[in-house]
Amino acid sequence: MSPLPLFHYPLLQSLQGLVILNEEVRKHAITVLRMQIGNRLLLTDGKGCSAQAVIVEADKKKLMVGLEEKIFHPAPPKKMLLGISLLKNTARFEWMLEKVTEIGITEIIPLLAERTERQHFREERFQQILVSACLQSGQFHFPILHQPLKFSALFNVELPPAKFIAHCMEGLKPQLTGQLEDAILLIGPEGDFTANEVTLAMQNNFKPVSLGESRLRTETAGIVGSVLLRG
């Protein structure tokens, strides 16, 4: 039996009984998936709450469902943060966001490093990508997407105890491995972090790590690093 299709409904926790879903959900459920009255689907608010629902009315203008018992899913056992530079090629950044969300990264901090070439932040578009990736991979807790942060300002906010920075400069860099506690990994822009940035990170208790023998693009490094961090 295939899993029920999963849709996002932000106000789920406060509702019960009959609910009219928004046009985006109606279009996908009825037009794309060809769902009909009596079919079941799954809703989540992205904050751990989910509920099965049965379609009671469906046409070209409205999709009404009857909510059933809500379930509250525990948050991931550890926080995994990815601090990664914005990219000149937005499509590559969007692809990276999708994949690290599917992997299970819980927070994403877009970084503005010294060599970051693009500073435009398409927040609404990026949020849509995160939601879509969570629904596709069956996740009930959506990751937090922070506002872009200058690299130097990163060290003024509260960070997890396990801190790592990946860079391409020579030096002792053990392979990144899976963490048992909350952790953050920093990935630089296309031109890598500067020596000053690496030094600043190390002064703030970040440990340099390797992601493998190959020199990786920023977006690939974000994905590989996320896999290694999760373990």
N, C-alpha and C positions, 0 to 999 in steps of 0.2 A: 504494500500500500504506500503510495507516494505521500510525502508530507504535505500538509495544507499550505497553500500560498500565504505568504506573510506580508502584511501591509502596515504602514505607519499611521497611527492615530494618536496625536499628542495628548489629547484630553481624556484618554481612556480611563484613568484611575477615578475620575469624578463622575463617570457616566454608568448607567445601567439601563436595562430594558431595550427599547427600540432606538436605534441611532441611524441618522442619515449620514453616509460617508461623503467625503468631498469628491469633486469632479475628477481629480487625478486618479483616485482609487477606483471610482466608478468606471472610468474609461479603460483602465488596465484590466479590471476584473471582468467586465462585461464584453468590451470590444476585443481585447487581446486574448484573454483566457477563455472567453465564451462561457463564463459562469452563468448559472441559472438559479431561479427560485428553488430553495431546498439545499443548494450547495453550501458547503462550509468553508470558512476561511479563518485565518488567524490574524489578530491585531496586536500591536505592541506600541507602547509610548516611548520606547527607546531608553527608558529609565528602569527597566526590570519588570514591568508589568505587562502581562499578555492575557488575552482572552480569546476563546473560540467564539465565532459568530456564525449564524445561519442566515442566508439571504431570504428575506420575506417579500421584498419588492424590488424589481429590477427592470428598468426601461432606459430609453435614451436620455432621460432627464434626471433620474433619481435612482440611487442604490440605498435601500434600507435593510439593515440587518438587526437581528435580535442577539444581544450579548448574552453569553453564558458565564459561568463562574470564572473569576479572574485568578490568575496565578502570578505569584511574585518570585522572580528568579534571583538568586544571590548574585552579587557583583563578582567580577573576576577576582580570584584570590590574591593577585598582586597587580600593582599598577606598572605599566610599561610605557614610558614616555619616549617619544622620538622628537628630537629637536633637529630640524633639517632646513637647509637654506631654500628659499624660493628659487625657482629656475627661470631662465630666460624663455624656455620652451614650456608654455603653460600646459600643453597636452601631456608632456612627460610627467609634470608634477601631479596632474590629475590622475594619471595611470598609477603613479606611486601611492597616492592617497587611497585609491581603491584597494590596492593589493595589501598595504600594511593594515588596513581596516579588516580585511578578510583574515589576515594572520592573527589579529587580536590585540594590536596596539591600542592602549586605552586613552592616550592623550597625544596630540600632535602640536608641536610649537614651530610655526614657520619662523625661520631665523633670517635676520638681515646682517650678514657678515660683511667684512670689508670688500670681498670680491663678488658679492651677490650682484648680479646684473639687472635683475627685475624686481621691483618692489610693489607691483600692482597685486592686490589681494582680492580675488573674486570670491568673497565670503559666501554669498548665497549659492553660487555654483558649486563651490567646494563642499558645503554642507550637504547639498543634494547628492553628491557623489558618495559621501560617507554613509548617508541613510540608505541609498540604493545598495551599497556593498554589504551593509549589515543585514538588510532584508534578504539579499541573495544568499548570504552565508548562514542565515538563521540565528542571528544574534539579537538578544533582547536588551543589551546595554550598548548604546551608541557611544563612540569615542568623543572626547572633548576636543574641539578645534579651537586653539587659542588665536588671539590676534597676533600678527607678526611682531617679533621682539628683536630689538637690536642685540647683537651678540653680547656686548658688554653689560646690558641690562639683565641678561639671563641669571646672573649670579646674585641678583638682588631679590629673587623670588624663592619661595620654598621649593626645594627639589628633593627627590628620593635619596636614600642613603647610598645606593650603588650608582656611581657616576662614571660614564665612559665617553671618550671622544675618539673617533676614527679619523685618521689623516694619512696623507701619502708621504710624509717626510721620513727620513731615515731615523732609526732609533729602536730601542727595545719596546716591542709591542706584542704582548701575548695575544693569542687567539681569543676573541670574544666567545664566551660560553653562556649557557642558560643560567638565569639568576633565580634564586629562591626568595629574594626580597624585592621590594619596589626598586625600579631602576630607570635610568635615563641614558639614552645614547645620542650623541651629537654627530651629525653628518654635514660636511661643508658644501660650498658651492662648486661649480664646474672647475674653478681655479684652485680649489682646496682652501682650507683655513690658512691664514698667515702664521708665521712663526710666533708673532706677538699674541695672536689669539690662542694658539696651542699652549703657550706659556701661561697666559691668563687662566685658561681652563685648569691646567695642572696646579696652579696656585690655589685654585678653589676645589681641590680634591678630586678632579677628574683624572681618570687613568687612561692613557693611550692604549688602544687595542687595534688588532688586525682583524679584517673581515675575510682574509684569505690571500692567496698569492697574486691574484689578478688585480689590476688597477680598474676600479669600477666607476661607471658614471654615477652621479649623485643619486638619481632615482633608483638605480640598481642597488647601490650601497644601502639605501634606506630599506629596501625589501630584504636583502641578505642580512643586514644587521638586525632587522625585526625578527627574522626567523631564528637567528643565533641567540638573541636576547631572550626570546621565549623559551628556547631549549626543547 
